[in-house]
């Protein structure tokens, strides 16, 4: 074990203990900014996974029976510990993801806000009475904890994604097994260390990662979990559902990939649209599920919009480090560079015109130029793929009817954006766009606002009070009146 690594060695967090893998296996965490190893992690075996499951089952028995006020005390204690260690957590995110220092703040505030929000929100849940039409019975609906939850997390927002699952699970009374991505597991393992420091009740929170055969499949195929939840690709969700349904009926909450349209009409505030569009593509290096993939720009303003977003991209400072204050860091891993390269190459082969960028940057790390492609071919493959990188594909349109067909022509249905100063246009697209989120003339995300997709972009909801419903069962109680 190399103790000179920046973050040293991190252990699994199972049953309230920090432990190495049963066979001593480890995994290297690589910083995408310079390709240096920054930490080693305990890499779980199937034996470790089975222990995680059984301890989570016991943890659920304790946690679900704990009075709500005591659960909230523990949630507040954890939140305070995360705030106390905020610099450590943000630095871990910056190094494991290559994020900007400013960008790491969103992860931290998301997890702490989630813990606070759901601790407050669960108190509002009351039994619901149902009137008996014949007057012979009384009825009410109780909300009770569902059971053990298993959460598979995407790499792009390590603690935001973790917080979206941890907050409602703990508040609802569920124990939860958190399985971070192999591309950004460091900050999650540190959460385990902090839980251990405050002696969080055993088995309530578990943090474990390892190979699919040793961890992913056993977690899914076990009868212990009652909920499988995920943030990630649609294909991953399909595999998880198939694997987990073999042995038992489970509940699912899946936030899957997006293919967001970004529609700009000729009467829109063009500078606003350019600023937001560029920020969504360079923020987190475009690795955002709600980032626009397809920029549909009215033919009357497409040249001005293209010129404007190229100007923004040219002035994007690319780099790494707290002191350097870059606007954009690297992609998270080498696979992402290869994928974005391949998508761009295919788009150009299918008639796209490269306006700006288009290449990996020739330096150590996984850096990629912000890229603008102009496309006339509405059947190009790039319009049906989640790019997950700093690439803006610009397509012209002339009428509302035309762009609505183009926008809805996707199996995904997560986020969408429309810019226009015509109220009737905004209402029309709010009604007709087939996406779980429609953002008009701006963008806003927060823990109290529901976040979820339709079609192949998933089931269930993250954020808002509605997320609690995934972790609660509804029990009808009926009493005969004597």
Residue pairs with C-beta under 8 A, 6 or more apart in sequence:
1 9
1 26
1 40
2 9
2 37
2 40
3 9
5 37
5 38
5 39
5 40
6 38
6 39
6 95
7 29
7 38
7 39
7 92
7 95
7 186
7 190
8 39
8 40
9 26
9 39
9 40
9 41
9 42
10 39
10 40
10 41
10 42
10 186
10 189
10 190
10 192
10 193
11 18
11 19
11 20
11 41
11 42
11 189
11 192
11 193
12 18
12 19
12 20
12 21
12 42
12 44
12 48
12 52
12 189
12 192
12 207
12 208
12 209
13 189
13 191
13 192
13 193
13 195
13 196
13 205
13 206
13 207
13 208
14 48
14 51
14 52
14 55
14 206
14 208
15 51
15 52
15 55
15 58
15 59
15 202
15 203
15 206
16 55
16 195
16 196
16 199
16 200
16 201
16 202
16 203
17 196
17 202
18 192
18 193
18 196
19 42
19 48
20 42
21 42
21 43
21 44
21 45
21 48
21 210
22 45
22 47
22 48
23 45
23 47
25 42
25 43
25 44
25 45
25 210
26 40
26 41
26 42
26 43
27 40
27 41
27 42
27 43
27 182
27 185
27 209
27 210
28 37
28 39
28 40
28 41
29 37
29 38
29 39
29 40
29 41
29 96
29 185
29 186
30 36
30 37
30 38
30 333
31 37
31 38
31 95
31 96
31 98
31 365
32 97
32 98
32 329
32 330
32 331
32 332
32 333
32 365
32 366
33 95
33 98
33 320
33 321
33 329
33 330
33 365
33 366
34 320
34 364
34 365
35 364
35 365
35 366
38 95
38 96
38 186
39 96
39 186
41 185
41 186
41 189
41 209
43 209
43 210
43 211
44 52
44 208
44 209
44 210
44 214
44 215
45 210
45 214
46 213
46 214
46 215
46 218
48 208
48 210
48 214
48 215
49 208
49 210
49 214
49 215
49 218
49 219
50 218
50 222
52 177
52 206
52 208
52 219
53 148
53 177
53 218
53 219
53 222
53 224
53 225
54 224
55 202
55 203
55 206
56 148
56 175
56 176
56 177
56 203
56 204
56 206
56 224
57 148
57 175
57 203
57 224
58 202
58 203
59 148
59 175
59 201
59 202
59 203
59 204
59 205
59 206
60 145
60 147
60 148
60 174
60 175
60 203
60 204
62 201
62 202
62 203
62 204
63 71
63 145
63 170
63 173
63 174
63 175
63 201
63 203
63 204
64 144
64 145
64 173
64 174
66 173
66 201
68 122
68 123
68 173
71 170
71 171
71 173
72 119
72 122
72 123
72 171
74 170
74 200
74 201
75 115
75 118
75 119
75 170
75 171
76 115
76 116
76 119
77 198
77 200
78 115
78 194
78 195
78 198
78 200
79 112
79 115
79 116
81 194
81 197
81 198
82 89
82 108
82 111
82 112
82 115
82 191
82 194
83 112
85 190
85 194
86 108
88 190
89 104
89 107
89 108
89 159
89 187
89 190
89 191
90 101
90 104
90 105
90 107
90 108
91 104
91 322
92 186
92 187
92 190
93 99
93 104
93 107
93 108
93 158
93 159
93 184
93 186
93 187
94 100
94 101
94 103
94 104
94 322
95 186
96 158
96 183
96 184
96 185
96 186
96 187
97 104
97 155
97 156
97 158
97 184
97 329
97 332
98 285
98 320
98 329
98 330
98 331
98 332
98 365
98 366
99 107
99 284
99 329
100 325
100 326
100 327
100 328
100 329
101 321
101 322
101 325
102 325
103 283
103 284
103 329
106 157
106 160
107 157
107 158
107 159
107 160
107 163
107 187
108 159
110 157
110 159
110 160
110 163
110 164
110 447
111 159
111 160
111 162
111 163
111 166
111 167
112 163
113 163
113 446
113 447
114 163
114 164
114 166
114 167
114 168
114 447
114 463
115 163
115 166
115 167
115 170
117 167
117 447
117 448
118 167
118 168
118 170
118 171
118 172
118 467
118 468
119 167
119 171
121 171
121 465
121 468
122 171
122 172
122 468
124 465
125 143
125 468
125 472
127 140
127 141
127 142
127 143
128 140
128 141
129 138
129 139
129 140
130 139
130 140
130 141
130 476
131 139
132 138
132 139
135 481
136 480
136 481
137 478
137 479
137 480
137 481
138 478
138 479
138 481
139 476
139 477
139 478
139 479
140 476
140 477
141 474
141 475
141 476
141 477
142 474
142 475
142 477
143 472
143 473
143 474
143 475
144 173
144 472
144 473
144 475
145 172
145 173
145 174
145 471
145 472
145 473
146 172
146 174
146 226
146 227
146 251
146 470
146 471
146 472
146 473
147 174
147 175
147 224
147 225
147 226
147 227
148 174
148 175
148 176
148 177
148 224
148 225
148 226
148 227
149 165
149 169
149 174
149 175
149 176
149 177
149 225
149 226
149 227
149 228
149 229
149 471
150 176
150 177
150 179
150 219
150 220
150 225
150 227
150 228
150 229
151 162
151 165
151 166
151 169
151 176
151 177
151 178
151 179
151 229
151 230
152 179
152 216
152 228
152 229
152 230
152 231
152 232
152 236
152 240
153 161
153 162
153 165
153 178
153 179
153 180
153 181
153 188
153 230
153 231
153 232
154 161
154 181
154 231
154 232
154 233
154 289
155 180
155 181
155 182
155 183
155 184
155 287
155 332
155 333
156 184
156 284
156 287
156 288
156 289
156 332
156 388
157 284
158 180
158 181
158 184
158 185
158 186
158 187
158 188
159 187
159 188
159 191
161 231
162 178
162 180
162 187
162 188
162 191
164 231
164 451
164 462
164 463
164 467
165 176
165 178
165 229
165 231
165 462
166 176
166 178
166 205
167 447
167 467
168 467
168 468
168 470
168 471
169 175
169 176
169 471
170 176
170 204
170 205
171 468
171 471
172 468
172 471
172 472
173 471
174 227
174 471
175 203
175 204
175 205
175 206
176 204
176 205
176 206
177 206
177 207
177 208
177 219
177 225
178 188
178 191
178 205
178 206
178 207
178 208
179 208
179 209
179 215
179 216
179 219
180 187
180 188
180 189
180 207
180 209
181 209
181 232
182 209
183 332
183 333
184 332
185 209
188 207
188 209
189 207
189 209
191 205
191 207
192 205
192 207
195 205
195 207
208 215
209 215
216 240
216 243
217 243
219 225
220 228
220 240
220 243
220 244
221 243
221 244
221 246
221 247
222 247
223 247
223 248
225 244
225 250
226 250
226 251
227 250
227 251
227 252
227 253
227 470
227 471
228 240
228 241
228 244
228 250
228 251
228 252
228 253
229 252
229 253
229 254
229 460
229 470
230 236
230 237
230 240
230 253
230 254
230 255
230 256
231 255
231 289
231 462
232 255
232 256
232 257
233 256
233 257
233 386
234 256
234 257
234 411
234 412
234 456
234 457
234 458
236 256
237 252
237 254
237 256
237 458
240 252
240 254
241 252
241 254
244 250
244 252
251 470
252 459
252 460
253 458
253 459
253 460
253 461
253 462
253 467
253 470
254 458
254 459
254 460
255 289
255 414
255 451
255 452
255 453
255 457
255 458
255 460
255 462
256 412
256 414
256 453
256 456
256 457
256 458
257 289
257 386
257 412
257 414
257 456
257 457
258 289
258 290
258 291
258 293
258 386
258 412
258 414
258 415
258 453
258 457
259 293
259 294
259 383
259 384
259 385
259 386
259 410
259 411
259 412
259 414
260 290
260 291
260 292
260 293
260 294
260 412
260 414
260 415
260 416
260 417
260 435
261 292
261 293
261 294
261 296
261 403
261 406
261 407
261 410
261 416
261 417
261 433
261 435
262 273
262 277
262 280
262 292
262 294
262 295
262 296
262 416
262 417
262 419
263 296
263 397
263 403
263 407
263 416
263 417
263 418
263 419
263 420
263 429
264 270
264 273
264 277
264 295
264 296
264 297
264 298
264 301
264 305
264 419
264 420
265 298
265 418
265 419
265 420
265 421
265 422
265 425
266 298
266 300
266 301
267 420
267 421
267 422
268 301
268 419
268 420
268 421
268 441
269 419
269 421
269 441
270 301
270 304
270 305
270 308
271 308
272 419
272 441
272 442
273 305
273 419
274 305
274 308
274 309
274 312
275 312
276 417
276 442
276 443
277 292
277 295
277 305
277 309
277 392
277 417
278 309
278 312
278 313
278 316
278 370
278 392
280 286
280 288
280 290
280 291
280 292
280 443
281 291
281 292
281 309
281 313
281 370
281 390
281 391
281 392
282 312
282 313
282 316
282 327
282 328
282 370
282 390
283 291
283 328
284 291
285 328
285 329
285 330
285 331
285 332
285 368
285 389
285 390
286 387
286 388
286 389
286 390
286 391
287 331
287 332
287 336
287 388
287 389
289 386
289 414
289 415
290 414
290 415
290 437
290 445
291 388
292 392
292 415
292 417
293 382
293 383
293 385
293 386
293 387
293 393
294 383
294 393
294 395
294 406
294 407
295 305
295 309
295 392
295 393
295 394
295 395
296 395
296 396
296 397
296 403
296 406
296 407
297 305
297 306
297 394
297 395
297 396
297 397
298 396
298 397
298 398
299 396
299 397
299 398
302 394
302 396
305 394
306 355
306 372
306 374
306 394
309 372
309 392
309 394
310 355
310 356
310 372
313 356
313 357
313 369
313 370
313 371
313 372
313 390
313 392
314 356
316 327
316 328
316 370
317 325
317 326
317 327
317 328
318 326
318 327
318 328
318 329
318 361
318 367
318 369
319 326
319 329
320 326
320 329
320 330
320 365
328 370
328 390
329 367
330 365
330 366
330 367
330 368
331 337
331 340
331 366
331 367
331 368
331 389
332 366
333 366
334 366
336 366
336 388
336 389
337 360
337 366
337 368
339 388
339 389
340 368
340 387
340 388
340 389
340 391
341 359
341 360
343 381
343 382
343 385
343 387
343 389
343 391
344 354
344 358
344 371
344 373
344 382
344 391
346 380
346 381
346 382
347 373
347 375
347 380
347 381
347 382
347 393
348 354
348 358
348 373
350 377
350 379
350 380
350 381
350 382
351 375
351 376
351 377
351 380
352 373
352 374
352 375
352 377
352 380
352 382
352 393
353 373
353 374
353 375
354 371
354 372
354 373
355 372
355 373
355 374
355 394
356 369
356 370
356 371
356 372
357 368
357 369
357 370
357 371
357 372
357 390
357 391
358 369
358 371
358 373
359 368
359 369
360 366
360 367
360 368
360 369
361 367
361 368
361 369
368 389
368 390
369 390
370 390
370 391
370 392
371 389
371 390
371 391
371 392
372 391
372 392
372 394
373 382
373 391
373 392
373 393
373 394
374 394
375 382
375 383
375 393
375 394
375 395
376 395
376 396
378 395
378 406
378 409
382 393
383 393
383 395
383 409
383 410
384 410
384 411
386 412
387 393
395 406
397 403
397 406
400 425
400 428
400 429
404 429
404 432
404 433
407 416
407 433
408 432
408 433
408 434
410 455
411 455
411 456
412 453
412 455
412 456
412 457
413 434
413 435
413 436
413 453
413 454
413 455
413 456
413 457
414 435
414 436
414 437
414 452
414 453
414 457
414 458
415 435
415 436
415 437
415 439
415 453
416 429
416 433
416 435
416 437
416 438
416 439
417 438
417 439
417 440
417 443
418 425
418 426
418 429
418 430
418 433
418 438
418 439
418 440
418 441
419 440
419 441
420 426
420 429
420 441
421 441
426 440
426 441
429 438
429 440
430 438
430 440
434 454
434 455
435 453
435 454
435 457
436 451
436 452
436 453
436 454
436 457
437 451
437 452
437 453
445 451
445 463
446 463
447 463
447 464
448 463
448 464
448 465
449 463
449 464
450 461
450 462
450 463
450 464
450 466
450 467
451 461
451 462
451 463
451 464
452 458
452 459
452 460
452 461
452 462
460 467
460 470
461 467
461 469
461 470
